[in-house]
């Protein structure tokens, strides 16, 4: 992000075209398109401002927030935002509730895209 207290994202995209790719496969594709992966905080703010961007079977990972290990390697956990199926610990009453969690970097999901932006600019 810009070194500023406030910045604006433009060209937001959920990344549906990259569904069924792993985060390790999606990052080079986004970079080749000149796009920047969203951070988890940016994805949460986007969903709070525009709840309709999160749809059943069309949710997204925020691979800009993958942690780096000592030595620079990326952590295998990848943050994601999706809708609960209302199963397991969520319970039926939580079906369709937005959920923040993580997926493995080597896994593919047909229902998870990779959120990105075309630009981050300091506001003001």
N, C-alpha and C positions, 0 to 999 in steps of 0.2 A: 504493500500500500504506500501511497505518497506519505512523505514525512510532514504531515499536517494534521491538525486536530479534527478536521472535517474534510471529507472528499466525496466525490460523486462518481457513481458507476454508470456507464452507458453501454448500450448494446447488450443488455442482459439476455441470456438464452439458457434454457433448461438442459439443452444438450441431448435431446431425444435421439438424434441421428447417431449418437455414440453408444446407445443402449446395446447391451450384450457384448460390450468390450470390458476388459478389466481396467482398473485405474492405470496400471502400468502401460497399457496399450492406448488409453485415451489421452494421456498427457502429451505425447509427441504429436498426436493428431490436432489437439487444440493449439499447441505451439505453432505448428505448420500453418494453421489458419490465422495466426496473429491474435489469438484469443488468450485471455488470462483466466485461469481457474479461480472460481470464487472461494473465499474463505468461509468457514462455517458461520461466523458472525454475520457476514454479508448475506449468506443464504437465509439465515433466520430473519434478518431485517427485511429481505425481499418478500418472504412468505407473510410476515406481519403486515407489510404494506399492500401486498397483492396476493391474498390467500388462494386465488384461483390458479396460481402457477403450480400448486401442488394438487395433483389429480390422482385418483386411483390408477395404478399401473403406469404412471408418468411422474416419477419422483426423481430426485437427483442426489449425486454425491458432490461434496465440496472438497475436491482434492488439493486445493490451495492450502488447506489446513493440515495436511499430513505432517506429522512430527519428524524431525531429523534426529537420528541417533548420533552418538559420539562417532566421529569419523565421517559424518556427512550422509550416510545411507538413510533412505527413507524408511520410516516405521511401516510395518505391514498393515496397520489399521488405517482405514480411510473413513473420515466422517461423512455421514449421509443424513438426509432429511426425507422422510416418507410418511405414509399414512398407515396407521395401525390396522391390522386385520381383526383386532378384537379377540385374539387368542392368547393362550398362555397366561403370563402374569398380567397382561394388559386387561383381560376380562372383556366380556361382550359390550359393556357400557362404554368402553374406550374405542370401539370400532370407528374408523375414519378420523381419529384424533391425530394431529401432526405428531411426529415422533423424531427425535434426534438420536442417532446411534452411530454404529460404524460397521463396515464390511471389510473383508480381507482384500488386500490390494491385488491378489492374483485371481480373484473370483469374478465371474461375469454374471450380470443380472439383466434380464430382458426388460425389466421395468424401471431401471435406474439409469438416467442420463448423467451428464457431467456439466454442472452449471458453470457458466463462464461469462466474461464481459469483454467488450472490445477495448474499453479504456477505463482508467481510474485517474481522475483529475482532482487536484486540490480545489476546494471550494473557496470562493471569495475573491 
